[in-house]
């Protein structure tokens, strides 16, 4: 019997398993800030041992974002969350609306069949974040003007501005996990929060706060009037929220976001 045959016969086969995913941080996908998680909020999960080498953007099917993408799932208290995009060490997902009313939620990442440890995060009614144009959480807001064009130095706002946010919590009617608001506005969900704004430190009215047509439920559009006495140029934008229901909690969007005013 040859040497190589003997070695092959004695060889022990060891099953190889993927290392367990590790959750390092969970933040609001718009603001980039960590904190309590609101129902329907778009979150970014950062960590290790999960995700493909290149960015994969989830493709909606049957009017909804999938809960399994590139061998990856995210669970909130065992409920699969819709995934928007992911790459190595980062997942953007929508917190299920079912977490509303809970004190905390347990998050797990499953990659290649291997689950991370469950990580507990507090739940809140609203955790507002304004999307920034460069996705940094600060600077130029991802906003459009009355004419539908992106707000910019060469296209300042006049009249009102459309601001895009996440983390406003439950809606009326209730949001659908992963569902997409129809472009024709036939199935809009509205925020029950009392919302106001500040443009360049001048109070401004919010005329609409509801689904952003064409976007996943949980991404919200706010139509904000620009006050006649608002300063011109690149000015700070802040959105304020008050829950009209007990215990009447309040909150505000992250600082450092700006828009251009004509």
Backbone bond lengths (Angstrom), bond angles and torsions (degrees), N, CA, C in turn:
res aa  C-N    CA-C-N  psi(-1)  N-CA   C-N-CA  omega(-1)  CA-C   N-CA-C  phi
1 X - - - 1.469 - - 1.522 108.36 -
2 X 1.288 117.98 128.57 1.452 121.94 -177.31 1.513 112.32 -71.36
3 X 1.336 115.87 159.22 1.462 122.29 -177.55 1.516 111.60 -60.63
4 X 1.338 116.84 -44.34 1.462 119.62 -176.13 1.528 111.19 -66.68
5 X 1.331 116.63 -32.19 1.459 119.64 178.34 1.522 109.74 -68.11
6 X 1.333 116.83 -40.36 1.459 120.98 179.03 1.521 110.78 -63.75
7 X 1.339 117.73 -44.43 1.470 121.47 179.87 1.524 111.07 -63.29
8 X 1.320 116.15 -40.73 1.463 119.66 179.59 1.516 110.89 -65.10
9 X 1.320 116.48 -37.47 1.453 120.29 -179.64 1.511 111.88 -68.36
10 X 1.338 116.80 -30.83 1.467 121.05 -177.92 1.521 113.14 -89.01
11 X 1.330 117.62 -7.18 1.461 120.96 -174.01 1.533 111.27 -67.41
12 X 1.318 116.20 135.84 1.456 121.75 177.01 1.523 109.31 -98.66
13 X 1.309 117.78 128.68 1.461 122.34 179.67 1.524 108.47 -88.33
14 X 1.343 117.38 123.56 1.467 123.04 179.83 1.522 108.88 -109.85
15 X 1.314 116.73 122.23 1.473 120.86 179.69 1.520 109.91 -68.13
16 X 1.320 115.51 134.14 1.458 121.26 179.28 1.530 109.24 -101.36
17 X 1.311 116.48 127.10 1.465 120.49 177.42 1.516 109.90 -118.49
18 X 1.339 115.86 151.98 1.459 120.32 179.08 1.529 109.70 -68.83
19 X 1.324 117.78 141.84 1.468 119.17 176.77 1.525 110.63 -63.79
20 X 1.309 116.89 149.27 1.463 121.06 -177.31 1.521 110.78 -65.83
21 X 1.333 117.51 135.09 1.470 119.89 174.20 1.529 110.57 -59.60
22 X 1.307 115.23 150.19 1.461 121.82 179.18 1.521 108.88 -124.80
23 X 1.332 117.63 124.50 1.465 122.39 175.76 1.526 107.81 -91.53
24 X 1.346 116.22 118.68 1.465 120.60 -179.82 1.518 112.14 -98.48
25 X 1.331 117.60 -34.52 1.469 120.82 -177.72 1.518 109.59 -159.46
26 X 1.326 115.82 149.35 1.462 123.08 173.44 1.519 107.14 -129.13
27 X 1.345 117.10 122.68 1.461 121.24 -175.65 1.522 110.11 -132.39
28 X 1.325 115.42 161.32 1.456 121.60 172.08 1.533 108.11 -64.78
29 X 1.330 116.99 126.58 1.461 120.64 -174.72 1.513 112.88 -66.23
30 X 1.326 117.53 -23.48 1.465 120.75 179.97 1.517 111.78 -87.22
31 X 1.336 116.77 -49.10 1.471 120.48 -175.55 1.513 113.26 -86.62
32 X 1.338 117.21 -24.58 1.452 121.04 -175.16 1.519 113.24 77.64
33 X 1.329 117.24 8.99 1.458 121.40 -176.13 1.525 110.88 -99.07
34 X 1.334 114.91 142.25 1.456 120.99 175.98 1.520 109.38 -85.96
35 X 1.328 116.18 154.67 1.455 120.69 178.83 1.504 110.09 159.58
36 X 1.316 115.77 -166.66 1.462 120.63 178.85 1.529 109.78 -62.37
37 X 1.321 115.75 151.65 1.463 122.64 -174.78 1.523 110.01 -106.40
38 X 1.329 116.18 135.13 1.466 121.79 179.96 1.530 109.84 -99.11
39 X 1.315 117.62 150.09 1.468 120.44 174.33 1.529 110.75 -57.14
40 X 1.332 116.60 134.02 1.452 120.94 178.25 1.512 115.24 78.92
41 X 1.317 118.04 1.55 1.472 121.66 -178.06 1.524 110.74 -72.87
42 X 1.327 116.90 138.90 1.460 119.40 170.71 1.525 107.87 -79.90
43 X 1.313 115.77 124.91 1.457 120.62 -178.84 1.521 109.94 -119.14
44 X 1.327 115.53 157.54 1.460 122.45 170.73 1.519 107.42 -114.77
45 X 1.326 115.90 126.30 1.462 121.77 176.41 1.519 107.78 -104.17
46 X 1.329 116.71 126.27 1.460 122.19 177.65 1.520 109.58 -112.43
47 X 1.320 116.01 146.61 1.454 119.04 179.93 1.509 111.81 174.25
48 X 1.341 115.26 -149.09 1.460 121.05 -175.58 1.525 110.03 -141.88
49 X 1.322 114.04 161.75 1.468 122.85 175.97 1.527 113.17 66.13
50 X 1.329 116.75 32.89 1.464 119.65 173.02 1.516 109.81 -154.19
51 X 1.311 114.81 155.68 1.459 121.70 173.71 1.517 114.18 92.35
52 X 1.345 116.30 150.77 1.469 122.11 178.75 1.527 111.50 -76.47
53 X 1.323 115.81 161.99 1.464 121.01 -176.28 1.526 112.05 -64.85
54 X 1.326 117.56 -32.99 1.460 120.93 179.89 1.526 109.58 -112.85
55 X 1.325 115.84 161.24 1.463 120.86 -177.79 1.528 110.35 -66.84
56 X 1.323 115.28 132.89 1.464 121.91 173.90 1.522 107.30 -118.64
57 X 1.324 116.51 120.79 1.458 121.54 175.73 1.528 108.38 -94.72
58 X 1.317 116.06 125.36 1.458 120.63 -178.10 1.524 110.48 -63.80
59 X 1.314 115.90 143.71 1.459 121.68 179.52 1.531 109.26 -107.71
60 X 1.329 117.57 116.24 1.468 119.49 179.24 1.526 111.42 -60.39
61 X 1.325 114.19 145.31 1.469 120.78 175.72 1.513 108.34 -135.92
62 X 1.326 116.18 136.34 1.469 121.54 -178.22 1.525 111.93 54.78
63 X 1.326 115.36 38.47 1.455 120.62 174.52 1.506 115.79 77.20
64 X 1.351 118.13 18.50 1.458 119.26 -178.94 1.524 110.61 -150.74
65 X 1.322 115.57 153.32 1.463 120.82 174.85 1.526 109.35 -77.63
66 X 1.339 116.90 145.54 1.467 120.46 -177.78 1.530 111.87 -77.19
67 X 1.323 114.65 162.11 1.466 121.00 177.34 1.523 112.10 -104.00
68 X 1.316 117.60 -0.37 1.462 122.16 174.98 1.520 108.60 -136.15
69 X 1.330 117.06 119.74 1.460 122.71 -177.38 1.531 108.26 -138.84
70 X 1.322 116.97 130.11 1.469 122.12 175.87 1.528 111.37 49.80
71 X 1.327 115.81 50.08 1.475 122.67 177.66 1.518 112.97 62.08
72 X 1.334 116.71 27.18 1.465 121.01 -175.08 1.520 110.54 -128.37
73 X 1.325 115.96 139.19 1.456 122.93 172.14 1.524 109.39 -135.96
74 X 1.343 115.25 154.13 1.462 122.01 172.57 1.515 107.36 -125.47
75 X 1.326 116.69 129.97 1.463 121.33 -179.60 1.520 110.49 -115.61
76 X 1.340 115.92 134.01 1.460 123.00 170.66 1.525 106.84 -111.00
77 X 1.311 116.86 109.00 1.468 120.45 -176.57 1.527 110.73 51.96
78 X 1.325 115.74 38.00 1.457 121.55 179.15 1.507 115.56 85.16
79 X 1.340 117.79 -7.44 1.471 121.93 -179.83 1.533 109.43 -90.14
80 X 1.337 119.12 122.48 1.475 120.65 179.38 1.527 111.23 -64.02
81 X 1.314 116.05 134.84 1.458 121.53 -179.56 1.528 110.50 -98.42
82 X 1.329 118.31 142.18 1.464 120.57 173.92 1.529 110.31 -61.90
83 X 1.318 116.10 135.10 1.465 121.83 179.89 1.526 108.91 -104.24
84 X 1.329 115.78 133.64 1.471 121.48 -179.37 1.527 110.83 -96.58
85 X 1.316 116.73 -45.26 1.466 121.86 179.86 1.524 108.18 -163.02
86 X 1.330 115.72 159.84 1.457 119.16 177.00 1.510 110.63 -159.15
87 X 1.328 113.85 160.04 1.447 122.52 173.88 1.517 106.74 -155.44
88 X 1.292 116.37 -175.96 1.461 119.82 -176.36 1.529 110.79 -60.61
89 X 1.338 115.68 115.60 1.454 120.35 177.05 1.508 115.86 81.31
90 X 1.344 118.53 7.59 1.467 121.00 177.05 1.524 110.54 -148.19
91 X 1.333 114.61 134.06 1.471 121.56 174.78 1.521 108.16 -131.51
92 X 1.328 116.92 131.34 1.458 121.54 170.23 1.520 107.90 -103.93
93 X 1.332 115.86 122.52 1.462 121.32 -176.13 1.519 109.43 -141.49
94 X 1.328 115.43 165.46 1.460 121.62 179.06 1.527 109.02 -104.04
95 X 1.334 116.91 124.62 1.465 120.26 176.40 1.519 109.01 -62.97
96 X 1.329 118.73 129.02 1.471 120.38 179.79 1.534 111.90 -59.80
97 X 1.311 116.07 144.55 1.464 120.17 179.29 1.531 111.71 -66.00
98 X 1.340 116.94 -18.43 1.463 120.55 -178.70 1.518 114.26 -64.64
99 X 1.329 118.68 -15.77 1.472 118.98 -178.22 1.526 111.85 -77.01
100 X 1.329 118.09 -5.52 1.470 121.60 -179.60 1.523 110.80 -55.89
101 X 1.312 116.03 135.34 1.452 122.06 176.44 1.513 114.86 86.73
102 X 1.332 117.63 -7.16 1.455 120.05 179.28 1.530 110.32 -87.23
103 X 1.306 116.00 153.81 1.459 120.29 177.29 1.521 111.11 -75.50
104 X 1.328 116.52 -32.40 1.462 120.95 -178.87 1.514 108.99 -153.65
105 X 1.320 115.53 167.99 1.458 121.25 176.73 1.518 108.53 -137.87
106 X 1.310 116.11 146.03 1.454 122.58 -178.43 1.526 109.07 -103.43
107 X 1.343 116.72 122.57 1.465 122.34 -175.16 1.527 109.91 -109.85
108 X 1.329 115.43 134.77 1.455 122.49 174.36 1.519 109.83 -132.80
109 X 1.331 116.06 146.53 1.453 122.66 172.34 1.525 107.64 -111.18
110 X 1.329 116.49 131.34 1.456 121.79 175.70 1.526 107.79 -114.01
111 X 1.334 116.00 125.06 1.464 120.79 179.81 1.524 108.94 -134.94
112 X 1.323 115.51 126.66 1.459 121.97 -177.97 1.522 111.32 53.31
113 X 1.329 115.59 36.19 1.450 121.19 176.33 1.509 115.54 82.50
114 X 1.331 117.52 -1.35 1.461 121.58 -179.78 1.523 109.55 -107.78
115 X 1.318 116.49 133.32 1.467 121.64 -174.53 1.522 112.00 -100.81
116 X 1.324 115.43 145.39 1.462 121.43 172.08 1.523 109.30 -76.16
117 X 1.300 116.08 169.08 1.456 120.15 168.94 1.521 108.70 -65.56
118 X 1.318 116.58 149.56 1.463 120.72 177.30 1.516 109.68 -75.69
119 X 1.332 116.13 129.08 1.456 121.90 179.75 1.527 108.77 -113.39
120 X 1.324 117.08 130.42 1.465 121.76 -176.78 1.523 110.69 -95.22
121 X 1.341 115.08 133.52 1.462 121.48 178.50 1.530 108.77 -131.70
122 X 1.342 117.52 143.10 1.468 119.65 178.07 1.525 111.51 -67.43
123 X 1.324 115.48 152.00 1.468 122.29 177.54 1.518 108.48 -110.76
124 X 1.330 115.90 141.31 1.457 121.65 179.32 1.521 109.84 -133.36
125 X 1.327 116.40 166.30 1.457 119.93 179.24 1.515 113.19 -70.71
126 X 1.328 117.03 -36.46 1.466 121.91 179.88 1.516 109.47 -149.76
127 X 1.335 115.80 140.17 1.470 122.67 176.72 1.522 106.56 -140.84
128 X 1.322 115.72 75.47 1.461 121.89 -165.99 1.523 113.80 -72.07
129 X 1.314 114.12 136.10 1.456 120.87 173.08 1.512 109.70 -138.83
130 X 1.333 116.88 131.51 1.467 122.37 174.75 1.527 107.87 -89.06
131 X 1.328 117.10 131.84 1.459 120.29 176.24 1.527 109.64 -69.84
132 X 1.331 115.48 132.60 1.463 121.04 174.62 1.524 108.81 -96.15
133 X 1.322 115.82 150.98 1.462 120.24 -175.11 1.523 111.39 -61.89
134 X 1.342 117.10 -35.67 1.463 119.63 -179.25 1.528 112.58 -96.05
135 X 1.332 116.80 9.86 1.466 123.88 177.12 1.524 113.30 64.45
136 X 1.332 116.67 21.58 1.464 120.61 -179.20 1.519 112.54 -91.40
137 X 1.342 117.32 -13.54 1.455 120.57 -175.47 1.510 113.76 89.30
138 X 1.325 117.17 -1.67 1.471 121.20 -179.83 1.527 109.05 -147.00
139 X 1.354 114.96 169.47 1.460 119.56 -179.34 1.508 111.78 82.58
140 X 1.317 116.31 -150.07 1.460 122.39 -174.73 1.529 111.73 -57.71
141 X 1.332 115.57 123.93 1.456 120.64 177.89 1.526 110.73 -69.28
142 X 1.330 116.19 148.83 1.459 120.75 170.26 1.527 106.29 -79.22
143 X 1.315 116.53 92.94 1.462 122.03 -172.24 1.524 109.27 -142.81
144 X 1.328 115.04 155.64 1.456 120.40 177.19 1.529 109.67 -123.69
145 X 1.313 114.76 155.13 1.458 121.29 -178.21 1.529 111.22 -92.53
146 X 1.322 114.97 -179.85 1.459 122.29 179.23 1.522 111.62 -54.47
147 X 1.339 117.09 -32.68 1.465 121.07 -178.59 1.527 112.68 -84.84
148 X 1.344 117.72 2.06 1.458 121.45 177.97 1.511 115.08 86.76
149 X 1.338 117.03 -7.11 1.463 120.40 -179.85 1.520 110.34 -84.28
150 X 1.327 115.79 156.06 1.464 121.44 -179.76 1.520 110.21 -65.15
151 X 1.315 116.41 132.31 1.462 122.01 177.15 1.526 109.52 -63.10
152 X 1.324 117.26 130.09 1.465 121.73 -174.87 1.523 109.18 -160.29
153 X 1.338 117.64 169.25 1.478 119.99 179.78 1.526 112.69 -55.84
154 X 1.333 116.14 -37.40 1.468 119.46 179.75 1.528 112.72 -90.68
155 X 1.338 116.11 5.48 1.458 120.79 178.78 1.530 108.70 -145.98
156 X 1.335 117.19 65.70 1.466 120.45 -178.05 1.523 111.75 -70.83
157 X 1.317 115.94 159.02 1.460 121.39 -176.18 1.518 111.40 -80.43
158 X 1.321 114.82 148.72 1.457 122.27 176.13 1.529 107.36 -148.97
159 X 1.316 118.43 122.02 1.458 121.60 -178.89 1.512 111.59 101.28
160 X 1.324 116.92 -78.27 1.454 119.55 173.66 1.519 108.68 -151.06
161 X 1.332 115.30 169.29 1.454 121.01 -178.44 1.519 108.79 -134.74
162 X 1.317 116.46 145.44 1.459 122.69 176.53 1.529 107.96 -99.64
163 X 1.328 115.27 120.47 1.459 122.30 -177.16 1.520 108.62 -112.34
164 X 1.327 117.14 140.51 1.459 121.24 -177.99 1.527 109.75 -112.43
165 X 1.354 114.39 131.79 1.462 120.76 -171.66 1.526 110.18 -139.78
166 X 1.319 114.88 170.60 1.455 121.48 167.83 1.519 108.36 -141.72
167 X 1.331 116.09 164.20 1.454 120.13 176.91 1.512 114.85 90.95
168 X 1.338 118.34 20.71 1.459 120.48 178.57 1.527 112.50 -85.65
169 X 1.319 117.39 -2.39 1.464 120.68 173.56 1.517 114.51 85.02
170 X 1.329 115.22 -153.32 1.465 120.83 -176.27 1.522 110.42 -64.09
171 X 1.314 115.11 155.24 1.467 120.69 -178.59 1.527 109.69 -124.47
172 X 1.321 114.85 170.34 1.449 122.31 176.43 1.536 108.29 -130.94
173 X 1.336 118.78 115.18 1.467 129.12 -4.03 1.534 111.24 -62.99
174 X 1.338 117.43 167.59 1.461 120.70 -178.05 1.525 112.39 -59.40
175 X 1.333 115.59 142.75 1.450 120.73 176.64 1.521 111.86 -71.83
176 X 1.326 116.02 158.95 1.460 123.03 179.81 1.525 107.59 -110.69
177 X 1.320 117.43 123.24 1.463 120.63 -178.57 1.527 111.48 -54.55
178 X 1.334 116.32 119.59 1.455 120.89 176.22 1.504 115.27 77.94
179 X 1.337 117.65 -7.99 1.458 120.43 -179.73 1.521 111.80 -68.70
180 X 1.308 115.46 158.12 1.465 121.21 -177.67 1.520 109.24 -114.73
181 X 1.317 116.53 129.28 1.462 121.42 178.76 1.532 109.22 -66.78
182 X 1.328 118.16 124.56 1.464 120.64 -178.11 1.533 111.90 -58.81
183 X 1.309 114.55 144.27 1.468 120.92 178.82 1.520 111.26 -60.01
184 X 1.333 116.88 -33.47 1.460 119.70 -176.40 1.525 113.29 -78.91
185 X 1.350 117.11 1.59 1.458 120.23 177.46 1.515 114.11 72.16
186 X 1.345 117.61 21.78 1.458 120.79 -174.53 1.524 113.80 -80.82
187 X 1.325 117.81 -13.58 1.465 119.48 -177.72 1.526 109.64 -140.81
188 X 1.310 116.08 60.91 1.460 121.03 -177.94 1.526 110.89 -81.07
189 X 1.327 115.74 146.20 1.463 122.89 174.84 1.528 106.80 -114.61
190 X 1.319 116.55 137.22 1.464 120.47 -173.44 1.524 110.98 -113.87
191 X 1.323 114.93 149.12 1.463 119.98 177.25 1.523 109.37 -80.93
192 X 1.341 117.78 131.57 1.464 120.32 176.91 1.529 112.85 -82.99
193 X 1.338 117.05 -3.03 1.456 120.86 -178.69 1.526 110.91 -72.16
194 X 1.317 116.37 152.11 1.458 121.75 171.30 1.526 106.91 -86.40
195 X 1.325 115.85 112.78 1.464 121.17 -171.82 1.523 111.22 -114.90
196 X 1.314 114.88 136.43 1.466 122.30 173.49 1.516 107.71 -135.06
197 X 1.325 116.13 173.14 1.463 120.11 -177.97 1.524 110.61 -139.10
198 X 1.310 113.45 165.58 1.462 121.65 172.54 1.520 107.60 -132.95
199 X 1.328 115.90 124.25 1.467 121.75 178.13 1.518 107.98 -118.39
200 X 1.323 115.86 111.33 1.459 119.31 -175.62 1.514 111.78 59.07
201 X 1.345 116.76 37.34 1.473 124.82 179.91 1.521 113.47 70.68
202 X 1.331 117.64 8.93 1.464 121.74 176.98 1.533 108.26 -102.65
203 X 1.338 118.88 128.01 1.467 120.77 179.72 1.529 111.65 -58.49
204 X 1.337 114.93 140.38 1.460 120.52 -178.35 1.529 109.20 -137.85
205 X 1.310 116.15 147.39 1.461 121.77 -178.11 1.524 110.75 -87.65
206 X 1.341 115.67 143.93 1.460 122.70 173.51 1.522 107.42 -101.42
207 X 1.333 116.79 114.20 1.465 121.65 -175.23 1.519 113.02 -89.01
208 X 1.331 117.04 -24.68 1.468 121.16 179.88 1.513 108.16 -145.76
209 X 1.323 117.07 136.27 1.459 122.50 175.35 1.526 107.58 -143.17
210 X 1.317 115.54 96.20 1.455 119.39 -176.94 1.512 111.43 -161.32
211 X 1.307 115.06 -165.00 1.458 121.54 -177.94 1.521 111.31 -55.10
212 X 1.328 114.85 146.19 1.461 121.04 172.37 1.525 106.78 -95.26
213 X 1.324 118.29 108.13 1.464 120.53 -177.30 1.528 112.33 -52.71
214 X 1.331 115.28 131.44 1.452 120.82 -179.43 1.509 114.20 91.71
215 X 1.341 117.23 -8.72 1.460 121.46 -179.23 1.527 110.21 -110.66
216 X 1.327 115.59 162.28 1.453 121.64 178.90 1.525 110.07 -64.36
217 X 1.346 116.10 144.38 1.458 119.39 175.50 1.525 109.16 -61.19
218 X 1.314 115.70 133.73 1.462 122.47 -172.13 1.513 111.20 114.23
219 X 1.335 116.80 -24.67 1.474 121.99 167.32 1.519 106.10 -90.82
220 X 1.331 116.24 122.70 1.460 121.10 -172.88 1.527 111.57 -115.57
221 X 1.319 114.97 149.94 1.465 122.32 176.58 1.513 109.06 -111.63
222 X 1.330 115.86 130.09 1.461 121.30 175.18 1.518 108.49 -116.80
223 X 1.336 116.68 126.44 1.456 121.55 173.29 1.523 107.57 -95.81
224 X 1.317 115.39 115.62 1.459 121.36 -172.90 1.527 109.79 -115.47
225 X 1.336 115.98 126.19 1.461 120.29 175.88 1.527 109.88 -69.98
226 X 1.317 116.17 140.80 1.458 120.19 174.82 1.524 108.22 -95.70
227 X 1.328 118.39 115.88 1.469 120.74 -178.13 1.525 111.55 -61.47
228 X 1.320 114.99 147.09 1.467 119.78 179.81 1.521 111.62 -61.60
229 X 1.347 116.79 -27.96 1.462 119.56 -177.92 1.526 112.88 -98.51
230 X 1.335 116.86 14.21 1.468 119.63 177.48 1.516 109.92 -68.18
231 X 1.329 118.44 143.34 1.466 120.28 178.03 1.519 111.02 -65.13
232 X 1.314 116.69 155.47 1.462 121.96 -179.23 1.520 109.34 -94.54
233 X 1.345 114.13 161.50 1.460 119.51 178.69 1.516 111.52 97.09
234 X 1.324 115.24 -155.03 1.457 122.04 -178.00 1.520 108.68 -88.62
235 X 1.339 117.38 108.83 1.466 120.77 -170.11 1.532 110.92 -126.76
236 X 1.342 117.25 154.14 1.461 120.72 -179.25 1.527 111.82 -67.60
237 X 1.349 114.25 145.75 1.459 122.30 176.34 1.525 108.71 -125.15
238 X 1.317 117.07 126.99 1.457 122.12 176.25 1.530 108.55 -133.71
239 X 1.319 116.33 137.47 1.459 122.39 175.14 1.528 108.22 -108.22
240 X 1.331 116.35 134.50 1.463 121.96 179.72 1.527 109.21 -114.95
241 X 1.335 115.20 145.43 1.464 120.05 -179.75 1.515 110.67 -132.50
242 X 1.312 115.77 141.83 1.457 122.80 173.73 1.522 107.33 -130.77
243 X 1.328 116.38 125.89 1.454 120.41 176.67 1.526 108.12 -78.86
244 X 1.341 118.30 119.40 1.470 120.00 -177.60 1.525 113.30 -72.47
245 X 1.337 116.64 -7.11 1.457 120.73 179.52 1.529 110.13 -101.38
246 X 1.346 117.78 148.85 1.466 120.18 175.42 1.528 110.05 -54.34
247 X 1.349 118.46 139.94 1.481 127.71 10.47 1.525 113.76 -91.42
248 X 1.353 118.48 25.17 1.468 123.41 173.26 1.535 111.95 59.39
249 X 1.320 116.76 44.75 1.453 120.48 -179.80 1.528 110.69 -70.88
250 X 1.324 115.48 152.64 1.458 120.77 -179.60 1.524 109.29 -129.25
251 X 1.319 116.01 164.88 1.455 120.75 179.46 1.512 110.81 -165.26
252 X 1.314 115.83 176.65 1.462 121.47 -179.24 1.518 109.45 -147.34
253 X 1.328 115.61 155.81 1.461 120.83 175.41 1.526 110.01 -71.19
254 X 1.315 115.93 168.62 1.463 120.47 -176.30 1.534 111.60 -67.26
255 X 1.340 117.78 150.48 1.467 120.87 175.96 1.535 110.46 -75.25
256 X 1.320 115.51 166.16 1.457 120.93 173.05 1.507 116.53 91.49
257 X 1.355 117.15 1.59 1.467 120.73 178.98 1.519 109.04 -94.21
258 X 1.321 117.60 139.64 1.475 120.99 -175.48 1.521 111.30 -132.95
259 X 1.349 114.68 159.62 1.461 121.56 170.18 1.530 108.49 -133.88
260 X 1.312 114.78 164.21 1.464 120.28 177.04 1.537 108.85 -99.87
261 X 1.320 114.84 129.42 1.469 121.70 -179.54 1.511 109.29 -115.90
262 X 1.331 114.99 135.43 1.484 120.37 -179.75 1.532 111.31 -78.88
